[in-house]
Amino acid sequence: MLGSRSIPGANRTYFPFFSDFRGHNVTALRVGESSALASIFLLSLVGNIWGIWLLVRRRQHRLCAANCLVLNLFCADLLFITSIPFIAVVRWTESWELGDVVCHMLFYVVSLSGAVVIFSLSAVSLERVVSIARLRHAAFRRRKALVAAFLIWGFAALTTLPLCIFFTVVRVPAATGEEVQICTLVWPSMAGEIIWDVTFAIVCFLAPGVVIVISYSKILQITKASRRSLNAGLAYSKNHQIRVSQQDYRLFRALILLMISFFIMWSPIMITIILILVQTYKQDLNILPSAFFWIVLFTFANSAVNPILYNVAHFRRKCEEILLCCTWIPLRHRAGTETTAKRSNHKQPHLSFITK
C-alpha cells in the first residue's frame, strides 16, 4: 500500500492530489465522501440554475451590465461543479483510471472557473462604483459587460493554461512492488513552478481582492453619505447628486456577502497549493491527500453558497413569494402581503441598475 503522503518517483516526489491509497475496509469513508460530493453538486446545480432563472426571468427590464456579470459568475459555478463526478470516481478507484485527457482538463476546469468567479466579482464591484458614483454619464452598458465577460474568460483561460499542460498521468511504484497511476502536476523546472504559483496567487487572487475591497469601501462611503444626507433632510447639489436607492443597497449587501464567502472558502485551497510546493523542498511537511480532498470540498461548497447568498439577499421578496406559494397561508393573507409589497415598491426610489 502506498503511503498517504507524497509519492516518490524516479527523480522527484509527486503529490497524488485526489488519489488516496488507503487500502481495504474504507467503504464507509468512500460512501461518506461520495454523499458529501453529491450533496454539494445538487445544491450548486439547483441554486445556480435558480439564480440564472431569477435574473433572466425579469422580462420587464433589460438584462443590464451587472446582471450579465452576475450571470457570468453563476455560469462559472456551474462549470466548476462539472469536475465533482470525476473526483468521486477517483476517490473510489484510488488509482487514476480516467485517462490523460481528463487528467489534463480536471484541474484546469477547477482553476479556470475559480479565476472567472473572482474576476467577475471584481468586475461587478467596478461596475457598481461607476454606476452608483456616476463617474461617467453612461456606466457599463450591456454590450460592454458582454465584452468584459468574454475578456474575463479569455484571460482566465490563459493564466490557468499551465495546469492543463503540466498535469499528467504518472506511473509510480507502490509499496507492494506494483506500479499505480496518479494524476499529478509535473513542471519542467522548479523555478517555473515557483514563478507561476506566486504570479497566479497575485494576479488571480490578491489583485482582484484588493480591487473588490477598494471598490466596496468607496460604495460604503457613498451609502453612508447618502443616508446621512437623507436623515438630515438635505439634498446634494446638481453637480454632486449621488443617491443610493434601497435596491442598490440590497445589491451591495448581496455582493459584499459573495466577496466575503469567496475569500473565506478559497483561501484554504490557495494556501494548500503553496504548501504542496513547499513540501517538495521540505520532506518533513506532510500534507495528507484526504486533507486535500476535504479542503477542495469546502471550496466546492462556495458554488452552492454563492446563489443562495445572492438570491436571498437581492431577491428576498421573490424568495418570500416562492415560499408563500409553497405554504398553506390563506389566500387573503397572501393578497395582503402582495399589496403591502407593491406599496413598498412604489415608495422606493427606482435608481438601481436593476430597475432601470
MITORDREN-918635 format. One record per atom (N, C-alpha, C): x, y, z; residue in one letter. Coordinates in steps of 0.001 Angstrom, whole numbers, plus 500000, padded with zeros to 6 digits. Example, Ala and Ser with C-alpha at 12.3 -4.5 7.8 and 13.67 -1.06 7.14 Angstrom:
<pts>
513190494310507800A;512300495500507800A;513200496700507800A;512850497750507080S;513670498940507140S;512900500030507870S;
</pts>
This chain:
<pts>
500847498804500000M;500000500000500000M;500880501243500000M;500466502233499209L;501218503480499158L;500955504308500403L;501925505095500751G;501753506000501881G;500725507061501578G;500185507707502611S;499149508720502446S;499737510116502295S;501009510170501907R;501621511471501673R;502184511476500269R;503078512394499956S;503626512482498626S;504338511191498246S;504297510876496945I;504791509601496451I;506116509808495749I;507151509072496112P;508438509246495449P;508435508631494060P;508944509379493099G;509107508858491765G;510571508615491504G;510960508620490226A;512342508330489869A;513275509429490365A;512926510693490100N;513826511792490426N;513201512838491336N;511957512669491694R;511315513702492499R;510143513106493250R;509492513926494059T;508347513491494848T;507071514049494246T;506083513181494087Y;504813513574493485Y;503726513610494541Y;502880514618494448F;501708514671495321F;500535514026494576F;499831513074495166P;498805512323494438P;497481513058494249P;497298514220494863F;496072515003494758F;494863514161495159F;493963513799494245F;492728513116494650F;492903511606494801F;494005511043494326S;494270509625494537S;494756509432495969S;494080508579496687D;494407508373498101D;494386506870498366D;495541506267498499F;495655504815498620F;495541504421500081F;494319504056500454R;494011503817501863R;493834502346502194R;494031501483501212G;493886500057501470G;492433499627501453G;492126498562502178H;490784497988502196H;489998498489503422H;488746498073503484N;487868498379504618N;487669499878504813N;487540500601503703V;487267502041503783V;485993502379503011V;485120501387502863T;483894501606502090T;483026502684502722T;482919502665504050A;482094503670504727A;482637505076504491A;483968505213504499L;484569506513504250L;484303506973502825L;484393506049501876R;484114506389500484R;482663506802500286R;481759506093500951V;480335506448500863V;480102507840501432V;480755508156502552G;480615509490503142G;481136510579502221G;482287510324501595E;482845511302500659E;481932511488499451E;481422510381498924S;480536510472497759S;479240511193498098S;478720510957499291S;477484511632499713S;477706513135499838S;478848513517500400A;479158514943500526A;479310515585499149A;480009514909498240L;480164515433496876L;478817515560496176L;477970514530496314A;476662514560495654A;475782515675496207A;475835515891497521S;475016516946498131S;475420518319497617S;476729518579497599I;477210519873497114I;476906520042495629I;477050518969494868F;476762519037493435F;475298519406493185F;474378518738493875L;472948519004493664L;472563520396494140L;473074520805495314L;472770522143495820L;473303523219494883L;474505523032494381S;475096524011493466S;474333524059492154S;473994522895491639L;473267522841490369L;471915523539490474L;471142523190491495V;469809523790491656V;469931525282491971V;470852525640492852G;470984527035493255G;471393527945492122G;472372527525491317N;472837528385490235N;471818528468489098N;471149527361488807I;470068527418487795I;468939528309488286I;468631528237489562W;467607529105490158W;468020530565490031W;469300530873490321G;469769532254490194G;469702532756488766G;470102531925487819I;470021532310486399I;468574532546485997I;467682531688486474W;466269531824486135W;465686533125486691W;466052533485487922L;465538534717488515L;466022535949487747L;467256535922487278L;467787537073486552L;467201537172485150L;467178536057484431V;466705536076483044V;465198536296482981V;464468535887484020R;463011535962484021R;462490537395484123R;463342538326484517R;462902539713484674R;462742540356483304R;461681539987482599R;461465540444481229R;461107541918481151R;460545542451482241Q;460134543851482182Q;461329544785482170Q;462524544276482456H;463734545092482459H;464787544418481603H;465578545194480949R;466651544655480129R;467717544006480998R;468371542999480423L;469468542343481109L;470678543271481042L;470885544030482089C;471893545086482040C;473238544578482534C;474165545543482711A;475581545220482878A;475849544298484059A;475466544726485250A;475790543938486430A;475106542577486398A;473888542525485845N;473203541242485706N;474006540291484829N;474565540810483727C;475382539982482835C;476594539425483571C;477217540256484395L;478395539821485124L;478044538810486215L;476888538986486848V;476453538009487846V;476092536690487171V;475460536766485990L;475200535552485215L;476509534842484875L;477518535621484552N;478836535058484272N;479363534279485478N;479144534819486657L;479569534159487892L;478822532841488086L;477504532847487873F;476707531625488021F;477146530561487016F;477446530977485779C;477896530018484762C;479245529414485149C;480126530228485728A;481418529717486187A;481229528698487312A;480275528946488200D;479995527991489267D;479478526672488696D;478646526743487658L;478149525515487020L;479286524736486378L;480211525450485729L;481379524782485160L;482238524167486268L;482350524858487373F;483175524418488487F;482743523040488995F;481436522840489127I;480951521592489721I;480942520437488737I;481237520679487444T;481295519553486491T;482439518597486816T;483413519047487596S;484528518169487958S;484200517246489127S;483098517493489816I;482765516691491002I;482566515210490676I;481816514834489616P;481669513397489330P;482999512688489082P;483931513348488427F;485234512728488162F;486023512533489459F;485914513501490364I;486602513368491649I;486017512206492448I;484688512058492378A;484047510936493083A;484542509595492556A;484740509496491244V;485248508253490652V;486659507963491155V;487499508988491210V;488882508799491655V;488933508377493122V;488046508900493944R;488046508531495362R;487698507053495545R;486950506479494583W;486615505063494675W;487698504186494051W;488223504581492881T;489229503762492208T;490627503941492804T;490860505079493460E;492143505447494059E;493230505625492998E;493556504619492247S;494476504789491132S;493760505532490013S;494508506341489250W;493895507158488190W;493559506280487000W;492263506156486698E;491797505311485602E;491015506102484558E;491064507426484622L;490240508252483745L;490959508720482488L;492221508408482333G;492931508740481105G;493633510091481161G;494443510330480137D;495254511548480075D;494420512804479877D;493394512737479022V;492615513931478689V;491925514485479931V;491283513617480697V;490598514068481911V;491607514605482922V;492784513986482982C;493824514469483894C;494244515887483526C;494424516143482247H;494808517487481806H;493704518509482070H;492446518097481916M;491339519051481951M;490744519258483334M;490847518277484237L;490137518350485514L;490578519561486335L;491858519673486609F;492344520776487424F;492331522093486653F;492401521991485330Y;492294523203484508Y;490900523813484628Y;489872522985484571V;488491523469484706V;488259524053486091V;488796523398487127V;488632523898488503V;489266525268488663V;490519525407488217S;491217526688488362S;490637527758487447S;490222527373486237L;489623528329485303L;488342528924485864L;487445528073486333S;486167528566486859S;486372529399488119S;487333529019488964G;487615529820490144G;488135531200489789G;489008531268488767A;489516532568488313A;488403533422487738A;487485532803486997V;486363533559486418V;485473534118487513V;485265533346488581V;484425533820489691V;485032535064490331V;486316535034490654I;486932536186491319I;487031537382490376I;487308537151489089F;487353538259488132F;485959538858487923F;484924538018487927S;483555538525487781S;483156539365488981S;483504538911490185L;483223539707491382L;483954541043491332L;485182541018490845S;485943542259490724S;485304543198489710S;484868542654488567A;484231543480487533A;482907544065488021A;482132543275488767V;480867543783489312V;481128544913490291V;482174544780491116S;482471545843492076S;482846547145491365S;483608547049490273L;483946548248489497L;482704548845488844L;481838547973488317E;480603548462487692E;479729549194488699E;479690548680489923R;478864549306490950R;479402550687491316R;480723550818491411V;481299552121491728V;480974553121490625V;481145552695489372V;480869553590488243V;479391553957488200V;478523552977488453S;477088553228488352S;476575554097489500S;476955553764490724I;476436554485491883I;477060555871492001I;478365555948491810A;479038557238491937A;478860558111490707A;478323557551489620R;478080558284488376R;479349559006487919R;480415558232487882L;481672558824487438L;481675559116485946L;480813558405485228R;480641558678483807R;479160558780483534R;478813559474482445H;477395559635482116H;476772558292481763H;477498557455481082A;476995556118480763A;477884555116481461A;477343554416482414A;478134553434483138A;478391552234482222A;478548551083482776F;478738549895481975F;477430549603481238F;477483549590479907R;476318549158479157R;476386547657478951R;475236547096478526R;475167545643478412R;476199545103477435R;476410545791476320R;477375545324475334R;478783545315475918R;479115546341476676K;480435546393477295K;480578545297478359K;479486545003479050A;479537543942480051A;479770542589479388A;479153542369478225L;479375541120477496L;480822541013477033L;481373542131476565V;482786542146476172V;483664541846477379V;483325542451478520A;484088542205479744A;484019540736480147A;482837540112479970A;482690538696480315A;483580537824479428A;483608538103478125F;484474537340477220F;485947537538477568F;486322538777477902L;487710539038478284L;488077538305479572L;487133538238480498I;487379537522481750I;487665536046481476I;486829535423480637W;487038534012480323W;488357533802479577W;488663534700478644G;489901534569477883G;491139534717478752G;491124535728479613F;492279535962480488F;492441534823481487F;491317534350482043A;491376533233482985A;491881531964482306A;491471531753481061A;491924530565480328A;493426530604480095A;493971531781479825L;495410531905479582L;496218531747480870L;495762532374481941T;496521532338483193T;496542530940483815T;495517530145483569T;495463528794484144T;495899527715483160T;496311528093481961L;496711527121480935L;497849526201481382L;498844526669482156P;499897525744482598P;499379524521483341P;498277524650484059L;497729523482484749L;497226522451483757L;496671522899482636C;496217521981481593C;497409521270480953C;498515521977480813I;499680521425480121I;500464520469481007I;500677520844482270F;501624520118483112F;500988519098484040F;499660519068484154F;499036517951484865F;499051516744483935F;499575515640484410T;499721514458483566T;499646513197484409T;499437512072483742V;499362510778484419V;500774510225484572V;501108509847485796V;502434509324486115V;502283507956486765V;503129507036486353R;503163505711486982R;504243505708488063R;503841505344489268V;504769505351490401V;504731503986491082V;505807503586491722P;505835502281492398P;505035502294493695P;504340501218493932A;503602501057495179A;504445500292496174A;503993500263497410A;504733499563498461A;504755498059498217A;503757497555497475T;503684496128497174T;504581495733496009T;505215496697495388G;506065496406494244G;505392496649492916G;504078496839492912E;503346497112491685E;503476498591491329E;503054498908490120E;503012500301489685E;501557500756489619E;501305501970490104V;499964502546490062V;500045503886489353V;498899504349488893Q;498841505615488162Q;498230506702489045Q;498806507889488977I;498237509062489630I;498232510214488627I;497315511132488825C;497284512366488033C;497914513453488891C;499043513949488463T;499791514891489288T;500398515991488434T;500925516993489088L;501496518151488410L;503001517961488260L;503452517945487015V;504869517737486726V;505380518938485944V;506069519835486625W;506640521009485975W;508002520661485393W;508371521285484258P;509705521016483688P;510834521560484540P;510549522583485342S;511569523150486219S;510916523663487485S;511638523596488577M;511123524079489849M;510970525597489846M;511883526281489152A;511794527748489079A;510506528174488392A;510145527470487315G;508898527795486616G;507686527582487485G;507692526523488294E;506564526261489192E;506441527353490249E;507568527777490803I;507534528829491825I;507026530139491234I;507535530487490056I;507120531738489410I;505630531724489110I;505137530598488596W;503714530541488249W;502838530585489498W;503216529843490536D;502407529824491762D;502281531220492364D;503403531913492450V;503380533259493029V;502589534220492147V;502827534140490827T;502120535030489891T;500623534765489906T;500245533495489922F;498823533145489927F;498141533639491197F;498802533472492339A;498212533922493599A;498010535433493604A;498967536161493012I;498859537629492992I;497826538094491980I;497919537578490740V;497068538066489648V;495626537598489793V;495439536354490210C;494093535773490227C;493466535706491612C;494139536222492618F;493548536167493956F;493732537478494711F;494983537886494906L;495235539083495706L;494822540365494988L;495225540525493720A;494920541762492985A;493412541982492828A;492633540970492353P;491181541183492314P;490588541447493691P;491157540809494722G;490655541052496073G;490863542482496515G;492019543052496189V;492285544451496525V;491310545368495785V;491065545080494500V;490116545883493723V;488722545825494342V;488308544642494759I;486981544479495359I;486879545250496670I;487885545119497507V;487850545803498806V;487811547320498624V;488639547856497722I;488661549296497481I;487321549768496916I;486776549004495960S;485506549394495327S;484374549428496337S;484256548378497149Y;483161548327498106Y;483365549296499262Y;484610549623499563S;484849550673500560S;484332552012500052S;484560552283498769K;484046553504498158K;482517553514498147K;481928552376497788I;480459552292497773I;479904552485499180I;480576551899500165L;480111552052501545L;480176553500501989L;481208554215501594Q;481300555636501908Q;480164556414501272Q;479858556097500008I;478758556773499314I;477429556474499991I;477250555201500388T;475998554806501033T;475800555535502354T;476853555595503163K;476749556295504446K;476487557785504242K;477176558390503261A;476960559817502991A;475541560068502530A;475013559169501687S;473650559324501198S;472637559225502325S;472848558264503223R;471905558099504326R;471982559258505316R;473188559758505556R;473302560930506438R;472594562132505838R;472722562259504525S;472072563378503861S;470555563280503947S;470031562064503723L;468588561873503779L;468065562066505197L;468794561588506188N;468359561748507575N;468369563209508010N;469291563999507462A;469373565413507814A;468416566262506992A;467728565647506034G;466794566397505208G;467481567286504207G;468725566951503839L;469481567760502898L;469454567118501528L;469868567876500532A;469927567376499157A;471282567719498587A;471755566830497777Y;473011567102497094Y;472800568182496032Y;473840568890495732S;473784569832494620S;473728569066493318S;473383569768492242K;473259569087490964K;474584568506490501K;475663569127490891N;476973568626490475N;477417567424491295N;476805567188492445H;477200566079493304H;475965565285493717H;475119565013492757Q;473876564320493058Q;474119562807493040Q;474386562248494208I;474623560817494342I;473651560282495375I;472752559443494939R;471800558835495852R;471852557328495701R;471685556637496796V;471704555179496784V;470309554688497138V;469669554015496210S;468320553517496447S;468367552277497330S;467199551881497795Q;467117550674498599Q;467514549451497789Q;467183549461496491Q;467562548353495619Q;469080548284495462Q;469707549434495293D;471161549472495199D;471801548947496483D;471233549323497606Y;471796548899498885Y;471671547394499066Y;470534546818498643R;470362545370498738R;471367544651497845R;471583545179496650L;472557544578495753L;473957544660496352L;474285545818496909F;475589545986497554F;475766544983498682F;474736544782499468R;474807543826500570R;474996542404500054R;474299542062498956A;474437540719498384A;475847540489497858A;476387541489497172L;477715541336496573L;478812541299497631L;478643542051498696I;479649542031499753I;479667540678500444I;478497540039500553L;478439538683501108L;479135537689500192L;478949537848498880L;479636536974497926L;481147537119498052L;481602538352498206M;483036538592498329M;483598537922499578M;482911538102500702I;483394537534501961I;483421536009501884I;482351535418501356S;482300533954501275S;483378533416500348S;483668534136499262F;484705533664498332F;486059533595499028F;486443534670499710F;487763534693500327F;487864533704501486F;486774533496502204I;486804532528503293I;486954531108502756I;486260530795501666M;486200529418501186M;487269529089500154M;487927530103499587W;489002529844498642W;490391530008499244W;490504530710500341S;491820530894500957S;492475529578501362S;491753528609501960P;492416527351502340P;493050526615501178P;492382526565500021I;492946525819498898I;494150526548498313I;494128527883498309M;495285528633497826M;496494528395498738M;496265528391500031I;497352528134500979I;497871526710500824I;496951525758500615T;497351524357500468T;498201524143499229T;497848524804498112I;498640524669496887I;500070525156497122I;500212526249497851I;501555526759498159I;502301525790499073I;501593525183500030L;502232524220500924L;502676522969500173L;501911522574499156I;502322521423498339I;503631521731497627I;503777522982497178L;505041523393496565L;506173523361497585L;505907523845498799V;506929523845499841V;507304522422500231V;506341521509500176Q;506581520126500562Q;507641519459499688Q;507768519944498438T;508792519406497547T;510184519639498114T;510365520787498778Y;511654521110499374Y;511792520521500773Y;510695520551501505K;510724520167502913K;509980518851503085K;510708517778503086Q;510094516458503082Q;509367516127504383Q;509708516815505474D;509028516519506735D;507653517166506825D;507299518003505839L;505953518582505789L;505017517562505147L;504049517096505890N;503185516005505441N;501775516518505216N;501387516654503953I;500027517051503585I;499292515804503119I;498294515398503841L;497564514182503513L;496634514420502321L;496570513480501372P;495610513608500267P;494159513694500748P;493855513014501857S;492497513099502398S;492196514511502890S;493208515179503506A;493019516565503933A;492837517472502721A;493611517219501667F;493463517999500439F;492055517843499870F;491513516624499911F;490159516383499394F;489117517211500141F;489181517214501473W;488170517940502244W;488321519449502103W;489536519915501892I;489736521344501622I;489118521717500278I;489333520860499279V;488722521108497969V;487201521039498063V;486691520119498866L;485241520010499052L;484681521287499673L;485400521840500629F;484990523107501236F;484966524220500186F;485920524193499262T;485935525177498177T;484756524975497239T;484432523718496934F;483274523434496084F;481985523965496705F;481917523959498026A;480704524441498694A;480429525904498390A;481455526647497989N;481248528047497633N;480297528191496453N;480301527206495550S;479394527253494398S;477937527077494821S;477719526417495945A;476357526289496468A;475968527504497288A;476955528107497957V;476678529264498814V;476412530516497986V;477136530699496879N;477003531912496074N;475569532225495663N;474862531299494983P;473490531638494573P;472540531831495743P;472767531112496835I;471898531274497998I;472058532672498587I;473306533089498789L;473552534417499349L;473002535506498437L;473258535392497139Y;472834536437496217Y;471316536472496084Y;470695535332495890N;469249535300495651N;468464535732496882N;468879535271498058V;468145535619499275V;468353537091499620V;469574537591499451A;469860538978499817A;469297539971498810A;469321539611497516H;468899540573496499H;467461540355496049H;467038539097495944F;465672538796495520F;464855538298496708F;465002538948497842R;464348538473499051R;462830538415498883R;462269539440498253R;460815539462498082R;460349538339497172R;461122538086496100K;460760536996495205K;460864535654495915K;461894535493496760C;462035534262497529C;460870534092498501C;460435535203499114E;459294535129500023E;458027534728499282E;457859535229498046E;456690534851497254E;456707533366496935E;457907532834496618I;458005531407496320I;457665530576497551I;458157531026498739L;457855530306499963L;456373530387500302L;455762531542500033L;454326531682500291L;453520530744499420L;453968530571498175C;453261529675497264C;453374528219497704C;454442527910498446C;454676526533498868C;454125526243500258C;453487527224500890T;452954527029502236T;451446527130502198T;450807526777503332W;449338526798503418W;448857528117504014W;449419529219503557I;448980530526504027I;447690530887503308I;446660531360504018P;445400531706503368P;445611532707502248P;444790532579501224L;444899533433500051L;444709534893500402L;443813535207501352R;443556536591501713R;444803537210502340R;445464536449503216H;446688536948503844H;447783537134502807H;447852536217501833R;448856536324500797R;448607537562499942R;447324537826499637A;446998539013498840A;447369540279499580A;447129540284500905G;447507541448501689G;449006541660501702G;449760540560501737T;451214540670501696T;451684541243500387T;451073540794499267E;451460541304497950E;451131542781497811E;449958543195498387T;449594544609498316T;450585545468499079T;450988544995500259T;451975545723501043T;453296545817500307T;453678544740499641A;454940544743498881A;454878545735497744A;453731545792497048K;453598546737495940K;453682548172496431K;453033548461497565R;453113549812498113R;454546550151498496R;455240549157499066S;456639549397499438S;457495549658498219S;457242548915497135N;457996549137495899N;457711550515495319N;456464550954495435H;456090552250494883H;456787553382495602H;457042553195496901K;457682554248497677K;459178554292497478K;459779553184497016Q;461226553166496878Q;461662553935495653Q;462755554659495713P;463274555355494544P;463865554355493567P;463487554437492291H;463936553484491292H;465193554030490625H;466308553919491340L;467572554425490820L;468544553308490530L;468212552083490905S;469155550985490742S;469267550568489299S;470419549974488954F;470598549489487586F;469646548334487315F;469237547616488351I;468348546501488138I;466991546972487627I;466517548091488125T;465166548534487807T;465133549590486722T;466242549818486087K;466231550792485006K;465536550219483794K;
</pts>
